[in-house]
Amino acid sequence: MKKNKAHNNNYSELKEEDLKQIRKTIKRVPNMSNAREKHTIQRRQLLIYCSVLIVAVILVVAGILFFSNGNKKVKSLYGTWNYDDVTIYTFDDNGHGTLVLPLNTYEFSYTVGDGVLSIDFTDEKAEDRSYTYFLSDDVLVLTGPDGNEYRMTRVNSNS
């Protein structure tokens, strides 16, 4: 019995020492739930940052495409163009214009894109047309679907 009692005393001492050691070890181990929570928050923040950055890039690219394609081409046609001293075209910078002939004047709206000028007359007597166009300084060359070319010179830019 004495042996058993001594064994229990040793066990109690070891157990207390072990408990102290365990307590020290537990203090050094990080709380895993806090580490996971921090990691999750960091991932969310990174995802939000990337999303905002992607949206900003898309908006910038869309703005550049919108303003460079439309306005520059319309502005380049802006002004008055003489075809044959009796036929005059005018283009404003808002997509509207006029065709002036000796006996009539026809108003139209126009669009440009991918090298094509499309004219839509408000008066149904005039035929709507689309032309490929080439612009070099003060010369505008329109080519109709039939292959005919119409060369015009800039009279002024209405500046």
C-alpha positions in Angstrom: 0.0 0.0 0.0 2.8 2.3 0.8 4.0 1.8 -2.8 0.6 2.8 -4.1 0.5 5.9 -2.0 4.0 7.0 -3.1 3.0 6.4 -6.6 0.0 8.7 -6.2 2.1 11.4 -4.7 4.6 11.3 -7.6 1.7 11.3 -10.0 0.2 14.4 -8.3 3.5 16.2 -8.6 4.0 15.3 -12.2 0.5 16.2 -13.0 1.0 19.7 -11.5 4.2 20.2 -13.4 2.6 18.9 -16.5 -0.3 21.3 -16.0 2.1 24.3 -15.7 3.9 23.2 -18.8 0.6 22.8 -20.7 -0.5 26.3 -19.5 2.7 27.9 -20.8 2.3 26.1 -24.2 -1.3 27.2 -24.5 -0.4 30.8 -24.0 2.1 30.5 -27.0 -0.3 28.9 -29.4 -2.4 31.6 -31.3 -6.1 31.4 -31.2 -7.0 29.7 -34.5 -10.5 31.2 -34.7 -9.0 34.8 -34.5 -6.4 33.9 -37.2 -9.1 32.5 -39.5 -11.3 35.6 -38.9 -8.4 37.9 -39.7 -7.6 35.9 -42.9 -11.3 36.1 -43.9 -11.4 39.8 -43.4 -8.2 40.3 -45.4 -9.6 38.2 -48.3 -12.8 40.3 -48.3 -10.9 43.5 -48.3 -8.7 42.3 -51.2 -11.8 41.2 -53.1 -13.5 44.6 -52.6 -10.3 46.4 -53.6 -9.9 44.3 -56.8 -13.6 44.8 -57.7 -13.4 48.5 -57.3 -10.2 48.6 -59.4 -11.8 46.5 -62.2 -14.9 48.7 -62.3 -12.7 51.8 -62.4 -10.6 50.4 -65.3 -13.8 49.5 -67.2 -15.3 53.0 -66.8 -12.0 54.6 -67.9 -11.8 52.4 -71.0 -15.5 52.9 -71.9 -15.1 56.7 -71.5 -12.1 56.8 -73.8 -13.8 54.7 -76.4 -17.0 56.7 -76.2 -15.4 60.1 -76.5 -12.6 59.2 -78.9 -14.8 57.4 -81.5 -17.8 59.6 -81.7 -16.7 63.2 -81.1 -13.4 63.2 -83.0 -15.0 61.9 -86.2 -17.9 64.3 -86.0 -15.6 67.2 -85.3 -13.4 66.3 -88.3 -16.4 66.8 -90.6 -17.5 70.0 -88.8 -17.7 72.8 -91.3 -18.9 73.7 -94.8 -17.9 71.6 -97.9 -18.2 72.5 -101.5 -18.9 69.8 -104.0 -19.3 71.6 -107.4 -19.8 75.3 -106.5 -23.6 74.7 -106.5 -23.8 71.8 -104.1 -22.8 72.6 -100.5 -22.9 70.4 -97.5 -22.6 71.7 -93.9 -21.9 69.5 -90.9 -22.3 70.7 -87.3 -20.6 69.1 -84.3 -23.9 67.6 -83.0 -24.6 65.2 -85.8 -26.8 67.6 -87.9 -26.3 69.3 -91.3 -27.8 70.7 -94.4 -27.4 70.1 -98.1 -27.8 73.3 -100.0 -28.8 73.2 -103.7 -29.7 76.1 -106.0 -33.5 75.5 -105.6 -33.7 73.6 -102.3 -32.1 73.1 -98.9 -32.4 69.7 -97.2 -31.7 69.2 -93.5 -30.3 65.9 -92.3 -28.8 64.1 -89.3 -25.7 62.1 -89.7 -23.6 59.5 -87.9 -20.0 58.4 -88.5 -18.4 55.2 -87.4 -15.8 52.7 -88.8 -15.1 54.9 -91.8 -18.8 55.2 -92.8 -20.8 58.4 -93.0 -24.6 57.8 -92.9 -26.9 60.7 -93.8 -30.6 60.6 -92.9 -32.6 63.4 -94.5 -35.6 64.8 -92.7 -37.4 65.4 -96.0 -38.5 62.1 -97.6 -37.9 63.6 -101.1 -34.2 63.3 -100.5 -32.7 59.8 -100.5 -30.9 58.7 -97.3 -27.4 57.4 -98.1 -24.3 55.9 -96.5 -20.8 56.5 -97.8 -17.4 55.4 -97.0 -15.3 58.5 -96.4 -11.8 59.6 -96.5 -10.7 62.9 -95.0 -7.4 64.6 -95.6 -6.9 68.1 -94.4 -9.4 70.1 -96.4 -10.5 67.4 -98.8 -13.4 65.0 -98.1 -13.9 62.1 -100.4 -17.2 60.2 -100.2 -17.6 56.9 -102.0 -21.1 55.6 -102.6 -22.2 52.0 -102.6 -22.2 52.2 -106.4 -18.4 53.0 -106.3 -18.9 56.7 -107.4 -16.6 59.2 -105.7 -17.6 62.6 -104.6 -14.7 64.9 -103.8 -15.4 68.0 -101.7 -13.2 70.8 -100.4 -13.6 72.6 -97.1 -14.9 76.1 -97.4 -14.5 76.8 -93.7 -14.7 75.1 -90.4 -17.4 77.3 -88.9 -15.0 78.0 -86.0 
